[in-house]
């Protein structure tokens, strides 16, 4: 199952709240791929995170590895920008 959060077309300075209602965590026997710019959501819900830029995989790993110890400078820069934008 593939889901797209649609936030790319929204104003990224405002958090996309619609994802809170998405009931797919723990769907047994089904792999779900979600493309999102909402890193707080991805960190909470994902089993695996893949960072993609211009169609290329920049980095992939567990949410713990990606968000606490990213290996590439591109991932570090991206996370620094998006995670400091909102205070939850």
Secondary structure by P-SEA (a helix, b strand, c coil): cccccccccccccccccccccccccccccbbbbbbcccaaaaaacccbbbbbccccccccccaaaaacccccaaaaaaaaaaaacccc
